[in-house]
Amino acid sequence: MPTLKRRNATACAVTPGAPSSAGIGMRTLRAGARRGGALAFRLVLWRLRMLRPGRLPGRVTIWFASRTWGNRGFSADPHYIRTCNRALLTTAPTNVLECGSGLTTIFAASLGEANGFSVYALEDHEPWRRRVQNVLSAAAVHLLPTPLTSFGDFEWYDISGVELPDFQVVICDGPRGQTRGGRYGLAPVMGSKISGATILLDDARRQGEQAVLARWADEHAAVVDLDLDCKKGLAIVRFPT
Ligand SMILES: C[S@@+](CC[C@H](N)C(=O)[O-])C[C@H]1O[C@@H](n2cnc3c(N)ncnc32)[C@H](O)[C@@H]1O
């Protein structure tokens, strides 16, 4: 089994890039929270719509979004969202692939709208896809209905019939943990479309993700940087071109 290189959070391959835009003022946020999560989340969306090119959503905006979106058990944690956002700015992609949609899609879509890249998100759970779609106004995102299908010893999103470009960044927070083969399918199914891309895999502390990383390294020559200093752990992965 290959050894996976461990890094600490500050030494992540994705460098802290652009400055943050000022977050929403704490007083406004607290007032929003008192009036209820839905209204407070609308404040977050409003703030994200005003994002300017080259600017990152502030820490307070991300923190507040994760508390008011209302799906904490499944949502990415603020550290993962921040790392993805930084990668999206420093990499300056043309196209971004997301596996599994939610809060991360909302941030990626806002950054895409402000900075001129497109986001393609694969989602197998149709009611969930509709919920995410309802809050997305950005034209920069394609939230694709892609049920899971069997590829032998693993399952992955069915992308047959979907035309996809080459991707420079992949946000991989799906499919769900109990899926057969976990997130292994990204490498064999997406193949050359993601070679050379910066891949951000969430939940790297989980046994399932550790097994996927080892298999990617073994079978697909993946180069893996682990960041285990955050709650769920994340990995930054690259497949050779
Ligand atoms: C870890 S979640 C993706 C979360 C997303 N990156 C975010 O930040 O919100 C992976 C998948 O779980 C499913 N999912 C999300 N919320 C769910 C819920 N409350 N109950 C069951 N499945 C859910 C969706 O199909 C989603 O694509």
The ligand as a Gaussian input file, in Angstrom:
#p B3LYP/6-31G(d) Opt

LIG

0 1
 C      -21.585000      15.224000       1.494000
 S      -22.975000      15.624000       0.548000
 C      -22.403000      17.007000      -0.400000
 C      -22.416000      18.239000       0.418000
 C      -21.989000      19.494000      -0.290000
 N      -20.628000      19.457000      -0.726000
 C      -22.191000      20.664000       0.663000
 O      -21.217000      21.343000       1.012000
 O      -23.332000      20.875000       1.062000
 C      -22.971000      14.332000      -0.658000
 C      -24.334000      13.955000      -1.162000
 O      -25.176000      13.648000      -0.067000
 C      -26.534000      13.855000      -0.461000
 N      -27.195000      14.641000       0.595000
 C      -27.024000      15.934000       0.903000
 N      -27.763000      16.287000       1.957000
 C      -28.440000      15.184000       2.312000
 C      -29.354000      14.904000       3.351000
 N      -29.739000      15.837000       4.202000
 N      -29.831000      13.649000       3.467000
 C      -29.442000      12.688000       2.607000
 N      -28.567000      12.892000       1.585000
 C      -28.073000      14.120000       1.448000
 C      -26.530000      14.546000      -1.827000
 O      -26.848000      13.598000      -2.801000
 C      -25.091000      15.002000      -1.950000
 O      -24.659000      15.041000      -3.275000

